[in-house]
Amino acid sequence: MSDNNGAAASLEELVKAIKWDSQGLVPAIVQDAASKEVLMLAYMNGESLGKTLESGETWFWSRSRSELWHKGATSGHIQKVRSLRYDCDGDTLLVLVDQAGPACHTGSYSCFTGEVGLGALSAAEGAGDGVLEAKGGADRFAILNTLEATIAQRDAERPEGAYTTYLFEKGVDKILKKVGEESAEVIIAAKNRDPVELRCEASDLIFHLMVLLREQKLPLDHVLQELDHRHNKKK
């Protein structure tokens, strides 16, 4: 634990605020700080929580091996902690991280890859889509959330043959070149007064810009917050 008295006091207060189970553990939900994708669920005890706060990287308690484990110590897929919170009951932690590589031991970006079909519920939700569209509902920007999560997954897993993998492996210079090229294509499409061409080129630009944001570890939320700040500042 840190020698810093303030940090020690914070840990002591946190330990008291948490409702540990009969084994002295608390579940910790780990979430990608940028994409907001839920990556995994693990357990912490007082010692692993202290190591997490001291090192700035996640440490957990393995219930199967009865030992501490440092996430990524073997694989290199460490998690840099951006924030740590506990819920209103004090019985669950939420850890926002910068994930290096896949979070799951299977090589997947997230451990939550098994999807359950919801049957009638899915059908009912589908029937409501028109209502959302008619209201100009908030879901009209859902594709940006999906795209951000998909780009984050590609960054973590680097599937062979994927274009996004190619961009990440070539690095920031290649990504910047593509952003520049697509910006020029948008300008040309607009000058041509071609709405179909402009729609396609604008989509390409947004995609490559979001790849750049991921490479720079800048969440889309921060861009939206800046836009909101500027809008409200002008009022």
C-alpha positions as CSV (number, residue, x, y, z in Angstrom):
1,M,0.0,0.0,0.0
2,S,1.2,3.5,-0.7
3,D,3.1,5.4,2.0
4,N,1.0,8.5,1.1
5,N,-1.2,9.2,4.1
6,G,-4.0,10.6,2.0
7,A,-4.1,7.5,-0.2
8,A,-4.0,5.2,2.8
9,A,-6.9,7.1,4.4
10,S,-8.9,6.8,1.2
11,L,-8.3,3.0,1.0
12,E,-9.4,2.7,4.6
13,E,-12.6,4.6,4.1
14,L,-13.3,2.6,0.9
15,V,-12.8,-0.7,2.7
16,K,-15.3,0.4,5.4
17,A,-17.8,1.6,2.8
18,I,-17.9,-1.8,0.9
19,K,-20.1,-4.6,2.0
20,W,-17.8,-7.6,1.7
21,D,-19.3,-11.1,1.4
22,S,-18.7,-13.9,3.8
23,Q,-15.4,-14.7,2.0
24,G,-14.3,-11.1,2.2
25,L,-14.8,-10.5,-1.5
26,V,-16.7,-8.0,-3.6
27,P,-17.6,-8.4,-7.3
28,A,-15.9,-5.9,-9.7
29,I,-17.4,-5.1,-13.1
30,V,-14.7,-3.9,-15.5
31,Q,-15.7,-1.6,-18.3
32,D,-13.7,0.0,-21.2
33,A,-13.4,3.7,-20.3
34,A,-13.6,4.7,-24.0
35,S,-16.1,2.4,-25.6
36,K,-18.1,1.7,-22.4
37,E,-18.2,-2.0,-23.3
38,V,-18.4,-4.3,-20.3
39,L,-15.3,-6.4,-20.4
40,M,-15.4,-8.8,-17.5
41,L,-16.5,-9.6,-14.0
42,A,-14.0,-10.6,-11.3
43,Y,-13.6,-10.4,-7.5
44,M,-11.5,-8.2,-5.3
45,N,-10.6,-8.5,-1.6
46,G,-9.1,-5.8,0.6
47,E,-5.5,-6.6,-0.5
48,S,-6.2,-6.7,-4.3
49,L,-8.2,-3.5,-3.9
50,G,-5.2,-1.9,-2.2
51,K,-2.8,-3.1,-4.9
52,T,-5.2,-1.8,-7.6
53,L,-5.2,1.7,-6.0
54,E,-1.5,1.7,-5.4
55,S,-0.4,0.5,-8.9
56,G,-3.1,2.0,-11.1
57,E,-3.7,-1.4,-12.7
58,T,-6.3,-4.1,-11.8
59,W,-5.6,-6.8,-9.3
60,F,-8.1,-9.4,-8.3
61,W,-8.6,-12.4,-6.1
62,S,-8.9,-15.8,-7.8
63,R,-11.6,-17.9,-6.1
64,S,-10.5,-21.1,-7.9
65,R,-6.8,-20.7,-7.1
66,S,-7.2,-18.8,-3.8
67,E,-4.5,-16.3,-4.7
68,L,-4.1,-12.7,-5.9
69,W,-3.7,-12.2,-9.7
70,H,-2.5,-9.1,-11.6
71,K,-4.6,-8.8,-14.8
72,G,-2.3,-9.0,-17.8
73,A,0.8,-10.1,-15.8
74,T,1.3,-13.1,-18.1
75,S,-0.5,-12.0,-21.3
76,G,0.5,-8.4,-21.3
77,H,-3.2,-7.4,-21.5
78,I,-3.1,-5.1,-18.5
79,Q,-5.8,-2.7,-17.5
80,K,-4.9,0.8,-16.6
81,V,-7.5,2.1,-14.1
82,R,-9.2,5.3,-15.1
83,S,-11.8,5.4,-12.3
84,L,-13.2,3.2,-9.6
85,R,-16.7,3.5,-8.1
86,Y,-19.0,1.5,-5.8
87,D,-22.8,1.3,-6.1
88,C,-25.4,2.6,-3.7
89,D,-25.5,-0.6,-1.7
90,G,-21.7,-0.8,-1.5
91,D,-21.7,-4.4,-2.7
92,T,-20.4,-4.0,-6.3
93,L,-17.4,-2.1,-7.8
94,L,-17.3,-0.6,-11.2
95,V,-13.8,-0.2,-12.6
96,L,-13.3,1.9,-15.8
97,V,-10.0,0.9,-17.6
98,D,-7.9,1.4,-20.6
99,Q,-7.6,-2.2,-21.8
100,A,-4.5,-3.4,-23.6
101,G,-5.4,-6.2,-25.9
102,P,-8.3,-8.6,-25.3
103,A,-9.8,-8.8,-21.8
104,C,-10.9,-12.4,-22.0
105,H,-8.6,-15.4,-21.7
106,T,-10.2,-16.8,-24.9
107,G,-8.7,-13.9,-26.9
108,S,-12.0,-12.0,-27.1
109,Y,-12.2,-8.3,-26.4
110,S,-15.0,-8.9,-23.8
111,C,-15.8,-12.0,-21.8
112,F,-19.5,-11.3,-22.5
113,T,-19.8,-12.9,-26.0
114,G,-22.6,-15.4,-25.5
115,E,-25.8,-13.7,-26.7
116,V,-29.2,-14.9,-25.4
117,G,-32.2,-14.7,-27.8
118,L,-35.1,-12.8,-26.1
119,G,-37.8,-14.2,-28.3
120,A,-41.1,-12.3,-27.9
121,L,-39.3,-9.5,-26.1
122,S,-37.1,-8.9,-29.2
123,A,-40.2,-8.9,-31.4
124,A,-41.9,-6.4,-29.2
125,E,-38.9,-4.1,-29.2
126,G,-38.8,-4.4,-33.0
127,A,-42.4,-3.4,-33.3
128,G,-41.6,-0.2,-31.4
129,D,-38.8,0.9,-33.8
130,G,-41.2,2.9,-35.9
131,V,-42.3,4.8,-32.8
132,L,-38.7,5.7,-32.0
133,E,-38.1,6.9,-35.5
134,A,-41.3,8.9,-35.6
135,K,-40.2,10.7,-32.4
136,G,-36.7,11.2,-33.8
137,G,-35.7,9.1,-30.8
138,A,-32.4,9.0,-29.1
139,D,-31.6,5.7,-30.8
140,R,-30.9,7.4,-34.1
141,F,-27.3,7.7,-32.8
142,A,-27.1,4.1,-31.5
143,I,-24.9,3.2,-34.5
144,L,-22.1,5.4,-33.2
145,N,-22.1,3.5,-29.9
146,T,-22.0,0.2,-31.9
147,L,-19.3,1.4,-34.1
148,E,-17.1,2.6,-31.2
149,A,-17.5,-0.7,-29.5
150,T,-16.7,-2.6,-32.7
151,I,-13.6,-0.5,-33.3
152,A,-12.5,-1.1,-29.7
153,Q,-13.0,-4.9,-30.2
154,R,-10.9,-4.9,-33.4
155,D,-8.2,-3.0,-31.6
156,A,-8.1,-5.5,-28.8
157,E,-8.4,-8.7,-30.9
158,R,-6.7,-7.7,-34.1
159,P,-8.5,-10.3,-36.3
160,E,-6.5,-11.3,-39.4
161,G,-7.7,-9.7,-42.6
162,A,-9.9,-7.0,-41.0
163,Y,-9.4,-3.5,-42.4
164,T,-9.5,-2.0,-38.9
165,T,-6.7,-4.4,-37.8
166,Y,-4.7,-3.2,-40.8
167,L,-5.1,0.4,-39.7
168,F,-4.1,-0.2,-36.1
169,E,-1.1,-2.2,-37.1
170,K,0.1,0.4,-39.6
171,G,-0.2,3.0,-36.8
172,V,-1.1,6.6,-36.4
173,D,0.5,8.0,-39.5
174,K,-1.6,5.6,-41.7
175,I,-4.8,6.5,-39.8
176,L,-4.1,10.2,-40.1
177,K,-3.4,9.8,-43.9
178,K,-6.8,8.1,-44.3
179,V,-8.6,10.9,-42.3
180,G,-7.0,13.4,-44.6
181,E,-7.9,11.5,-47.7
182,E,-11.5,11.0,-46.6
183,S,-11.8,14.7,-45.7
184,A,-10.7,15.6,-49.2
185,E,-13.3,13.1,-50.6
186,V,-16.0,14.8,-48.6
187,I,-15.0,18.2,-50.0
188,I,-15.1,16.8,-53.6
189,A,-18.5,15.2,-53.1
190,A,-19.9,18.4,-51.7
191,K,-18.5,20.4,-54.6
192,N,-20.1,17.9,-57.0
193,R,-23.5,18.4,-55.3
194,D,-23.8,14.6,-55.2
195,P,-25.8,13.6,-52.1
196,V,-25.2,9.9,-52.5
197,E,-21.4,10.4,-52.9
198,L,-21.4,12.8,-50.0
199,R,-23.3,10.4,-47.8
200,C,-20.8,7.6,-48.5
201,E,-17.7,9.8,-48.1
202,A,-19.0,11.4,-44.9
203,S,-19.5,7.8,-43.5
204,D,-15.9,6.9,-44.4
205,L,-14.6,10.1,-42.7
206,I,-16.6,9.4,-39.5
207,F,-15.3,5.8,-39.4
208,H,-11.7,6.8,-39.8
209,L,-12.0,9.6,-37.3
210,M,-13.4,7.1,-34.8
211,V,-10.5,4.8,-35.4
212,L,-8.2,7.8,-34.7
213,L,-10.0,8.5,-31.5
214,R,-9.5,4.9,-30.4
215,E,-5.8,5.0,-31.3
216,Q,-5.5,8.2,-29.2
217,K,-7.6,6.7,-26.3
218,L,-10.0,9.6,-26.5
219,P,-13.6,8.5,-25.9
220,L,-16.3,9.8,-28.3
221,D,-18.1,11.0,-25.1
222,H,-15.4,13.6,-24.6
223,V,-16.0,15.0,-28.1
224,L,-19.7,15.1,-27.5
225,Q,-19.1,16.8,-24.1
226,E,-17.0,19.5,-25.8
227,L,-19.7,20.1,-28.4
228,D,-22.3,20.4,-25.6
229,H,-20.0,22.8,-23.7
230,R,-19.6,25.0,-26.7
231,H,-23.3,25.0,-27.4
232,N,-24.3,25.9,-23.8
233,K,-21.5,28.6,-23.7
234,K,-23.1,30.5,-26.6
235,K,-26.5,30.6,-24.8
